[in-house]
Amino acid sequence: MPRLFPAASVLFLLAACQGREQPYGTGSQNNAPDKDAGAATLPLAGVYADTVPCNDCQGIATRLTLKPDSLYELQEVYIGRPRPENYRRGPWRVRGQVVTLEPSGNDPVRRYQVEPNQELRLLDADGKPMQTAGRDYTLQHLAATDLNAPGTTREFTGRYTYLADAAVFVECGSDRRYAIASTGLNAQLQRQYGTTRQEAGKPVFLRVAATVASQPRTEGTGTEATLQVAKILEMKPDPICPQDQKQAFQK
């Protein structure tokens, strides 16, 4: 005879699932956790920037990049300070209309509220919008910024495969496919793949600094997107993306 769960238990499980923070990029998972999430249903991956107020300097020039692989890069310049630059990176998540930047090192958690026009408004430690008379703590979305446009240099994370003289990189989050340009560190990638992979033709996890380019397709007509790799940051045999690790931990 099948076991029946009490109604209260079912409701508890549903609430727990709906309340989880979700990875948020531009791939198939690019949906808010619920239908009433409002502004958070917009594709948030992109670049946000502005100069926000500072108590002991002339302002903080801020540039926040939310990447499709659910990782962020935050660059801050404290204008007027002797050592003005601050840089941090890590995973980003969204719940409802709040974007959370998970801390790196001793930095505190940082949260932003997604505004209807896709701006990001800084929240205080209590989760309330920062409010100071005459001061604006909002980052503007740079609509013209394309993280995958030719000439763009940034960090990429994804799955890399090399087989039969063909190298393919699939970006985490967006599932965008790139060929690897023959220039740059292509040869080094192939050698490192040979000593890292668990089995021939199986993907590995790869994190690189690279520039987007285009080249004629090896088969057929037209061009294809490529990555010219400038630096190999990490390669691991287990091809698990950051958001996959987060979901596995939550299950």
Backbone bond lengths (Angstrom), bond angles and torsions (degrees), N, CA, C in turn:
res aa  C-N    CA-C-N  psi(-1)  N-CA   C-N-CA  omega(-1)  CA-C   N-CA-C  phi
1 M - - - 1.465 - - 1.529 108.97 -
2 P 1.331 119.42 128.30 1.464 120.74 -177.00 1.516 111.72 -66.91
3 R 1.336 115.56 145.36 1.454 120.66 179.28 1.519 109.56 -82.46
4 L 1.317 117.01 139.99 1.454 122.61 178.99 1.519 108.93 -107.74
5 F 1.341 116.52 133.29 1.450 120.63 177.85 1.519 109.36 -88.76
6 P 1.311 117.96 139.70 1.461 120.38 175.93 1.519 110.34 -59.03
7 A 1.327 115.99 148.08 1.471 120.85 -177.80 1.512 111.54 -57.87
8 A 1.332 117.75 -38.08 1.467 120.75 -179.34 1.515 111.23 -62.42
9 S 1.357 116.62 -37.25 1.464 119.82 179.89 1.515 110.90 -66.46
10 V 1.347 116.19 -40.84 1.459 120.02 179.53 1.521 110.57 -62.69
11 L 1.339 116.66 -43.93 1.460 120.08 179.53 1.521 111.02 -62.93
12 F 1.329 116.89 -38.33 1.465 120.49 178.75 1.522 111.19 -62.91
13 L 1.345 116.70 -43.56 1.456 120.48 -179.85 1.520 111.32 -64.41
14 L 1.337 116.55 -41.53 1.460 119.94 178.84 1.518 111.26 -63.10
15 A 1.316 116.45 -42.78 1.464 120.04 -179.73 1.515 110.85 -64.35
16 A 1.334 116.52 -39.26 1.463 120.04 -179.47 1.516 110.80 -64.60
17 C 1.345 117.22 -41.60 1.461 120.33 -179.63 1.519 111.40 -66.29
18 Q 1.351 117.07 -41.50 1.453 119.88 -176.91 1.516 111.99 -70.59
19 G 1.335 117.41 -23.52 1.450 120.00 -175.89 1.506 114.58 -86.57
20 R 1.332 118.32 -3.13 1.451 120.06 -177.18 1.520 111.02 -71.37
21 E 1.332 114.94 145.39 1.453 118.56 173.07 1.513 108.98 -73.50
22 Q 1.331 116.11 143.30 1.452 121.41 -175.06 1.518 110.48 -114.19
23 P 1.354 117.44 144.62 1.462 118.73 169.30 1.513 108.24 -65.56
24 Y 1.326 117.43 147.77 1.456 119.25 -171.88 1.510 110.10 -140.12
25 G 1.323 117.66 107.10 1.448 121.15 177.74 1.504 109.92 -132.27
26 T 1.312 117.09 -137.53 1.456 120.18 178.35 1.510 111.35 -120.35
27 G 1.323 118.07 11.91 1.454 121.48 179.90 1.513 111.24 -89.79
28 S 1.341 116.36 -156.31 1.455 121.05 -175.74 1.515 112.58 -66.39
29 Q 1.355 117.47 -20.77 1.457 119.81 -179.41 1.519 111.59 -87.85
30 N 1.335 118.21 9.46 1.455 121.42 -175.23 1.524 111.09 -80.04
31 N 1.322 116.46 61.87 1.448 122.63 175.56 1.509 108.53 -135.88
32 A 1.324 116.51 144.70 1.457 119.80 177.62 1.518 109.08 -68.44
33 P 1.368 118.69 158.09 1.453 120.99 -177.29 1.519 114.09 -61.41
34 D 1.342 119.31 -23.15 1.450 120.27 179.56 1.516 109.59 -143.86
35 K 1.336 116.37 166.10 1.457 121.00 -174.20 1.520 112.96 -69.75
36 D 1.329 118.22 -20.75 1.451 121.20 -175.98 1.522 112.31 -98.65
37 A 1.330 116.87 22.76 1.459 119.60 -175.78 1.515 112.58 -74.89
38 G 1.330 118.86 -7.76 1.455 121.95 173.86 1.507 112.87 65.33
39 A 1.351 115.33 -122.50 1.457 120.30 -174.00 1.510 112.68 -61.26
40 A 1.328 118.08 -24.89 1.460 120.46 -176.05 1.519 112.51 -70.38
41 T 1.353 118.78 -6.55 1.454 119.59 175.83 1.524 111.23 -77.68
42 L 1.334 117.92 -10.28 1.456 120.93 177.10 1.519 109.60 -72.93
43 P 1.348 117.82 149.83 1.461 118.98 174.30 1.521 109.77 -67.66
44 L 1.311 117.58 115.68 1.458 121.05 -172.36 1.516 113.97 -90.62
45 A 1.328 118.44 -19.49 1.459 119.22 -178.78 1.524 109.65 -58.02
46 G 1.327 116.35 130.27 1.455 120.99 -177.88 1.512 110.30 159.78
47 V 1.332 115.71 -165.12 1.460 121.84 -177.02 1.522 109.50 -115.36
48 Y 1.338 115.85 135.43 1.460 123.20 179.79 1.530 107.50 -127.35
49 A 1.328 116.72 136.00 1.462 118.67 -175.32 1.515 111.09 -153.12
50 D 1.331 115.45 153.83 1.461 123.70 172.11 1.525 107.29 174.56
51 T 1.320 116.32 174.11 1.460 121.69 173.67 1.518 108.14 -105.15
52 V 1.333 115.96 118.19 1.465 121.09 -176.29 1.524 109.54 -104.23
53 P 1.347 117.55 160.71 1.467 121.11 -176.55 1.527 113.14 -62.58
54 C 1.329 114.28 155.23 1.466 122.48 179.38 1.524 107.96 -141.04
55 N 1.337 117.31 135.39 1.468 121.01 -177.05 1.520 113.23 -72.32
56 D 1.338 117.48 -32.73 1.461 119.75 -174.93 1.525 112.68 -126.49
57 C 1.339 117.03 24.29 1.461 120.61 174.34 1.525 108.28 -150.03
58 Q 1.329 116.76 -176.96 1.461 120.78 -175.10 1.529 113.13 -82.42
59 G 1.302 117.33 -5.60 1.460 121.89 -179.07 1.515 110.01 144.52
60 I 1.337 116.24 161.69 1.463 121.20 -179.95 1.522 108.25 -116.43
61 A 1.324 116.17 107.22 1.465 120.80 176.23 1.529 107.58 -74.06
62 T 1.325 116.05 114.09 1.467 121.76 -170.43 1.518 110.67 -117.28
63 R 1.321 115.56 135.99 1.465 121.72 174.87 1.525 107.53 -134.90
64 L 1.329 116.15 114.97 1.463 122.62 -177.77 1.525 109.11 -114.63
65 T 1.324 116.11 122.81 1.460 121.62 177.23 1.523 109.04 -109.86
66 L 1.334 116.53 116.16 1.463 122.47 174.15 1.521 106.91 -97.61
67 K 1.317 116.53 110.48 1.459 120.11 -173.21 1.523 111.44 -91.86
68 P 1.339 117.15 155.22 1.467 120.56 -179.25 1.521 114.09 -61.18
69 D 1.343 117.61 -20.55 1.464 119.95 -178.91 1.523 112.45 -85.45
70 S 1.349 117.25 14.21 1.469 123.50 178.61 1.524 113.02 69.28
71 L 1.329 117.44 22.41 1.455 122.32 171.49 1.526 108.43 -114.11
72 Y 1.332 115.83 151.04 1.462 120.00 179.50 1.522 110.16 -122.45
73 E 1.325 115.19 159.43 1.460 122.81 170.47 1.522 107.26 -129.89
74 L 1.328 116.84 126.20 1.460 122.28 -178.80 1.520 108.84 -119.66
75 Q 1.330 115.85 119.65 1.460 121.95 178.68 1.523 108.36 -116.01
76 E 1.327 116.33 127.67 1.464 121.47 -179.36 1.523 109.63 -130.56
77 V 1.327 115.54 138.00 1.463 121.82 175.02 1.526 107.49 -123.08
78 Y 1.338 115.92 115.38 1.463 121.87 179.24 1.529 107.79 -84.71
79 I 1.315 115.76 101.08 1.458 122.10 -172.07 1.528 110.14 -66.36
80 G 1.344 115.60 124.72 1.459 120.88 177.89 1.513 114.37 97.65
81 R 1.337 118.31 -6.57 1.463 120.18 178.25 1.526 110.31 -89.52
82 P 1.347 117.79 151.46 1.472 120.49 178.97 1.530 112.58 -61.81
83 R 1.340 117.25 -40.97 1.469 121.53 177.71 1.530 106.94 -120.20
84 P 1.333 116.04 85.14 1.462 119.41 -164.69 1.522 116.78 -84.22
85 E 1.338 119.19 -18.96 1.458 119.80 -166.82 1.525 112.81 -89.21
86 N 1.329 115.15 141.16 1.459 122.44 175.38 1.522 108.14 -137.40
87 Y 1.339 115.97 135.32 1.466 120.74 -178.78 1.520 108.94 -135.75
88 R 1.326 116.02 136.85 1.459 120.47 175.72 1.520 109.17 -147.24
89 R 1.312 115.54 154.26 1.463 121.33 178.79 1.521 108.56 -145.70
90 G 1.331 115.98 159.90 1.452 120.61 179.23 1.517 110.28 165.12
91 P 1.333 118.04 -171.78 1.468 121.50 179.35 1.529 111.79 -77.15
92 W 1.324 115.92 149.26 1.463 120.53 171.73 1.513 109.20 -123.75
93 R 1.342 115.12 147.51 1.460 122.36 -176.71 1.522 108.93 -137.08
94 V 1.318 116.48 161.91 1.459 120.58 176.69 1.514 109.55 -132.29
95 R 1.325 116.08 139.87 1.464 122.65 171.01 1.520 106.78 -134.59
96 G 1.334 115.74 118.62 1.458 119.20 -176.46 1.513 109.96 61.51
97 Q 1.337 116.87 -116.38 1.458 121.97 -179.02 1.524 112.29 -112.68
98 V 1.319 117.31 23.02 1.463 121.53 -178.18 1.525 109.99 -120.20
99 V 1.327 115.77 124.05 1.460 122.74 174.71 1.524 108.22 -95.10
100 T 1.324 116.88 129.61 1.459 122.21 179.59 1.518 110.08 -113.09
101 L 1.331 116.10 127.60 1.461 122.18 172.95 1.522 107.31 -97.63
102 E 1.320 116.66 112.06 1.457 119.09 179.47 1.521 109.41 -68.61
103 P 1.334 117.61 142.42 1.463 120.75 -171.27 1.519 113.22 -71.13
104 S 1.327 114.71 154.86 1.458 121.74 171.12 1.523 107.10 -121.23
105 G 1.327 116.87 130.69 1.455 120.25 -177.19 1.515 111.33 67.12
106 N 1.328 116.19 -133.70 1.466 121.54 -178.56 1.525 112.87 -94.23
107 D 1.331 117.33 6.70 1.460 120.08 -179.75 1.526 110.50 -68.07
108 P 1.322 117.49 145.98 1.468 119.99 177.83 1.526 111.44 -75.79
109 V 1.331 116.14 161.99 1.461 121.13 172.92 1.524 108.46 -62.81
110 R 1.319 116.14 140.14 1.463 120.04 178.12 1.521 108.98 -122.19
111 R 1.330 115.92 136.47 1.466 120.73 -178.04 1.523 110.51 -128.64
112 Y 1.333 114.40 145.44 1.459 121.62 177.77 1.526 109.22 -129.60
113 Q 1.310 115.36 144.04 1.463 120.84 173.56 1.522 109.07 -94.02
114 V 1.340 116.19 133.21 1.459 120.97 179.15 1.523 108.80 -81.74
115 E 1.329 116.46 118.76 1.458 121.85 178.62 1.533 109.95 -86.55
116 P 1.350 117.98 159.07 1.476 120.66 -177.24 1.523 114.49 -56.73
117 N 1.342 117.87 -30.33 1.465 120.46 179.80 1.525 111.56 -90.09
118 Q 1.331 117.08 17.21 1.463 125.28 177.16 1.527 112.46 69.21
119 E 1.315 117.78 24.26 1.453 121.13 168.37 1.526 108.58 -83.83
120 L 1.327 116.59 160.33 1.457 122.02 177.27 1.524 108.59 -115.48
121 R 1.332 116.53 122.86 1.463 121.63 -178.00 1.520 109.61 -108.11
122 L 1.330 117.07 125.31 1.458 122.68 -176.48 1.527 110.97 -64.83
123 L 1.343 115.99 136.56 1.460 122.04 177.32 1.524 109.85 -106.05
124 D 1.350 116.00 152.47 1.459 119.60 178.53 1.526 110.40 -85.20
125 A 1.331 116.75 -173.73 1.465 121.44 -175.94 1.521 112.33 -63.88
126 D 1.332 117.31 -22.29 1.467 121.53 179.19 1.522 112.47 -92.34
127 G 1.339 116.76 4.23 1.454 120.13 179.60 1.513 113.99 80.96
128 K 1.339 117.54 16.12 1.459 121.66 179.32 1.529 109.67 -104.77
129 P 1.347 117.76 148.59 1.466 119.89 179.15 1.527 111.78 -57.42
130 M 1.336 116.14 135.70 1.461 120.87 176.96 1.524 108.92 -62.02
131 Q 1.323 116.26 127.08 1.455 120.81 -177.63 1.522 109.83 -133.28
132 T 1.315 115.20 112.12 1.455 122.51 174.12 1.519 106.78 -135.44
133 A 1.313 116.99 134.12 1.463 121.13 -174.43 1.525 111.47 -52.35
134 G 1.326 115.27 123.30 1.457 120.97 176.01 1.512 114.94 73.97
135 R 1.348 118.38 10.92 1.460 120.76 -177.79 1.523 110.64 -118.61
136 D 1.321 115.91 141.47 1.458 121.51 -176.24 1.526 109.13 -118.98
137 Y 1.336 116.31 120.62 1.464 121.91 -179.19 1.528 110.88 -107.51
138 T 1.323 116.98 37.79 1.460 122.18 -175.60 1.527 110.89 -106.97
139 L 1.338 115.92 137.47 1.457 121.84 174.06 1.524 108.78 -99.25
140 Q 1.326 115.94 132.99 1.457 121.63 -178.55 1.528 110.19 -88.32
141 H 1.326 115.83 139.17 1.462 120.43 176.52 1.519 109.55 -77.32
142 L 1.328 116.89 125.34 1.463 121.13 178.17 1.520 108.06 -85.21
143 A 1.334 115.45 91.01 1.462 121.18 -170.90 1.519 112.51 -61.92
144 A 1.328 116.79 -28.90 1.465 119.24 -176.31 1.525 112.49 -80.40
145 T 1.327 117.33 -5.09 1.462 120.66 -176.63 1.520 110.79 -80.30
146 D 1.320 116.56 122.49 1.460 122.54 176.02 1.521 107.57 -114.41
147 L 1.327 116.65 112.68 1.461 120.83 -176.41 1.521 112.57 -68.29
148 N 1.333 117.14 -10.40 1.462 120.45 -178.05 1.527 112.54 -118.32
149 A 1.335 116.91 13.10 1.462 120.34 -179.58 1.527 110.28 -72.29
150 P 1.338 118.33 144.35 1.467 120.61 176.16 1.525 111.22 -53.65
151 G 1.321 116.14 136.41 1.451 121.66 -177.84 1.513 113.79 95.64
152 T 1.345 117.56 -12.08 1.460 121.27 179.45 1.523 110.33 -74.45
153 T 1.316 116.46 128.93 1.467 122.07 176.52 1.517 108.50 -112.56
154 R 1.321 116.67 124.72 1.453 121.20 179.69 1.522 109.10 -161.79
155 E 1.327 115.74 -176.87 1.459 121.47 177.72 1.526 109.40 -91.06
156 F 1.322 116.43 137.52 1.459 122.44 179.31 1.528 109.35 -122.57
157 T 1.329 116.62 140.18 1.461 121.32 171.25 1.522 108.10 -126.60
158 G 1.323 115.94 141.72 1.456 118.72 -178.72 1.516 111.96 176.79
159 R 1.341 115.25 -159.86 1.464 122.73 -178.43 1.528 108.92 -110.63
160 Y 1.322 115.33 130.08 1.465 121.71 -176.51 1.518 109.39 -116.66
161 T 1.341 115.36 136.10 1.459 121.50 177.99 1.522 109.03 -134.91
162 Y 1.328 115.77 138.89 1.467 120.31 175.14 1.520 108.19 -130.67
163 L 1.332 115.84 121.50 1.461 120.58 -178.38 1.521 108.84 -155.67
164 A 1.313 115.80 134.62 1.469 122.13 176.63 1.525 111.55 54.33
165 D 1.332 115.46 47.96 1.466 122.48 177.44 1.524 113.44 63.14
166 A 1.320 118.03 19.74 1.465 121.57 177.85 1.523 109.07 -125.98
167 A 1.338 116.14 126.28 1.462 121.93 178.70 1.520 108.93 -110.57
168 V 1.330 116.32 132.28 1.462 121.89 -179.21 1.520 109.02 -130.17
169 F 1.330 115.83 136.22 1.461 122.41 176.66 1.524 107.91 -121.25
170 V 1.354 117.11 127.87 1.465 122.74 177.69 1.524 107.71 -114.97
171 E 1.324 116.58 116.85 1.463 121.20 -174.79 1.524 111.81 -70.80
172 C 1.324 115.56 137.64 1.460 120.60 174.87 1.530 109.43 -62.72
173 G 1.316 116.01 144.78 1.457 120.87 175.97 1.509 113.64 86.13
174 S 1.335 117.61 -59.66 1.464 120.59 -176.87 1.518 112.86 -87.70
175 D 1.355 117.73 -20.47 1.470 123.37 -174.70 1.526 111.82 60.26
176 R 1.319 117.10 22.16 1.465 121.21 177.67 1.530 109.50 -73.95
177 R 1.332 116.11 134.26 1.463 121.46 -177.50 1.529 110.65 -97.63
178 Y 1.318 115.75 137.13 1.456 122.29 176.15 1.522 109.21 -130.11
179 A 1.323 115.68 141.12 1.457 120.09 165.06 1.528 107.38 -82.22
180 I 1.313 117.35 159.46 1.462 121.46 177.69 1.524 108.53 -100.37
181 A 1.330 116.08 123.96 1.462 120.65 -178.61 1.524 110.48 -63.17
182 S 1.322 116.39 146.66 1.465 120.90 -178.82 1.519 111.74 -69.47
183 T 1.341 116.63 -19.09 1.462 120.33 176.51 1.527 109.27 -85.30
184 G 1.319 116.57 -179.33 1.461 119.51 -179.78 1.520 111.27 73.35
185 L 1.327 116.56 -140.67 1.462 121.74 -174.34 1.524 112.51 -99.77
186 N 1.319 117.13 30.75 1.462 120.88 -178.37 1.529 112.16 -58.07
187 A 1.328 117.01 -47.35 1.465 120.40 -178.36 1.526 111.38 -64.11
188 Q 1.332 117.10 -39.85 1.462 120.35 178.61 1.528 111.11 -65.98
189 L 1.329 116.87 -37.69 1.463 120.76 176.45 1.524 110.90 -60.07
190 Q 1.313 116.65 -44.17 1.461 120.75 -179.09 1.525 111.12 -62.37
191 R 1.328 116.64 -43.44 1.469 120.03 179.72 1.528 110.79 -65.29
192 Q 1.323 116.60 -43.80 1.462 120.11 -178.48 1.526 110.96 -67.31
193 Y 1.329 116.67 -35.06 1.465 120.64 176.85 1.529 110.27 -61.77
194 G 1.341 116.39 -40.65 1.459 120.57 -178.73 1.512 113.56 -61.61
195 T 1.337 117.26 -29.89 1.465 120.41 -179.66 1.526 112.98 -96.08
196 T 1.344 117.27 -8.74 1.466 120.83 -176.16 1.521 112.67 -104.06
197 R 1.325 117.85 -37.94 1.471 122.06 -173.73 1.523 111.08 -60.56
198 Q 1.336 115.11 151.53 1.458 120.95 176.98 1.522 111.75 -83.92
199 E 1.345 115.39 -27.42 1.462 120.74 -177.48 1.517 108.51 -155.68
200 A 1.320 117.53 146.07 1.461 121.48 -178.71 1.526 110.67 -56.64
201 G 1.329 116.05 131.79 1.452 120.90 178.06 1.511 114.81 83.44
202 K 1.348 118.28 -3.50 1.458 121.28 179.52 1.528 109.80 -88.52
203 P 1.338 117.78 142.94 1.469 119.87 -178.38 1.523 112.40 -72.43
204 V 1.332 114.98 155.48 1.458 122.57 173.01 1.526 107.59 -124.88
205 F 1.324 116.11 160.84 1.466 120.46 174.97 1.525 108.58 -79.38
206 L 1.340 116.01 135.47 1.463 120.22 -177.37 1.523 110.32 -138.68
207 R 1.328 115.22 135.11 1.468 121.87 173.45 1.523 107.50 -127.22
208 V 1.336 116.33 123.27 1.461 121.05 -174.98 1.523 110.63 -138.71
209 A 1.315 115.34 159.96 1.460 122.30 165.33 1.521 106.19 -100.30
210 A 1.334 116.37 124.41 1.463 119.25 -172.67 1.520 110.95 -150.69
211 T 1.328 114.73 164.29 1.461 122.56 177.60 1.522 109.20 -115.02
212 V 1.335 115.89 133.43 1.464 120.73 178.91 1.526 109.52 -75.48
213 A 1.322 116.11 135.20 1.466 121.85 176.80 1.526 107.63 -142.30
214 S 1.318 116.25 -175.91 1.463 120.74 175.61 1.519 108.43 -139.62
215 Q 1.315 115.76 151.93 1.456 121.03 -179.73 1.527 108.72 -148.68
216 P 1.335 117.80 159.77 1.468 119.73 177.36 1.528 110.51 -60.32
217 R 1.309 116.34 142.13 1.459 120.73 178.62 1.523 110.34 -63.62
218 T 1.331 115.79 142.37 1.460 119.86 177.22 1.523 111.18 -69.82
219 E 1.339 116.10 -26.82 1.460 121.33 176.25 1.525 108.94 -129.91
220 G 1.308 117.38 134.07 1.454 120.75 179.87 1.518 111.65 84.54
221 T 1.335 115.60 -164.60 1.456 121.49 -177.54 1.521 110.56 -110.03
222 G 1.333 115.38 171.59 1.456 120.13 178.34 1.522 112.19 88.13
223 T 1.321 115.61 -169.20 1.461 121.73 -178.77 1.522 110.32 -121.44
224 E 1.323 115.99 166.50 1.458 122.04 177.15 1.517 109.61 -136.35
225 A 1.334 115.87 151.60 1.460 121.05 179.51 1.525 109.87 -73.08
226 T 1.316 115.87 138.27 1.459 121.15 179.38 1.523 109.89 -132.07
227 L 1.322 115.34 161.88 1.460 122.15 173.43 1.521 108.95 -116.31
228 Q 1.323 115.50 127.08 1.459 120.35 172.33 1.524 106.63 -98.48
229 V 1.311 116.32 105.83 1.463 121.99 -171.27 1.523 110.63 -80.21
230 A 1.344 115.43 125.23 1.461 121.21 179.52 1.523 112.08 -100.88
231 K 1.355 116.77 -26.93 1.463 119.59 -178.16 1.521 109.54 -154.06
232 I 1.326 116.77 132.05 1.463 122.11 175.32 1.523 107.49 -91.73
233 L 1.319 116.75 113.76 1.459 121.51 -175.43 1.525 112.61 -92.54
234 E 1.337 116.58 -33.35 1.466 119.43 -177.32 1.524 109.32 -165.84
235 M 1.338 116.23 139.33 1.458 121.82 172.17 1.520 107.88 -142.09
236 K 1.338 116.65 127.86 1.458 121.87 -178.19 1.530 109.49 -133.20
237 P 1.338 117.64 149.26 1.467 119.60 -178.24 1.521 114.01 -68.03
238 D 1.331 118.01 -26.83 1.463 120.99 -177.90 1.527 109.17 -87.44
239 P 1.346 119.11 111.39 1.471 121.67 -173.28 1.527 113.39 -83.18
240 I 1.329 117.14 56.73 1.461 121.09 -178.52 1.524 109.48 -102.75
241 C 1.334 116.57 127.49 1.455 121.87 179.03 1.527 110.46 -78.76
242 P 1.348 117.94 159.94 1.472 120.80 -178.47 1.518 113.27 -55.73
243 Q 1.349 117.88 -42.50 1.457 119.45 -178.63 1.522 111.88 -69.86
244 D 1.350 117.51 -28.31 1.464 120.29 176.46 1.524 110.38 -66.92
245 Q 1.345 116.96 -38.18 1.457 121.14 178.31 1.517 110.65 -64.51
246 K 1.333 117.04 -40.68 1.462 121.36 179.99 1.521 110.59 -63.84
247 Q 1.344 116.95 -43.96 1.452 120.63 -178.70 1.521 111.10 -67.06
248 A 1.347 117.21 -38.87 1.459 120.30 179.49 1.519 110.95 -64.31
249 F 1.339 116.82 -37.25 1.458 120.94 179.44 1.527 111.18 -66.49
250 Q 1.360 116.32 -34.90 1.455 120.23 -175.78 1.518 112.58 -77.41
251 K 1.341 117.93 -20.12 1.464 120.21 -176.05 1.522 110.91 -72.53
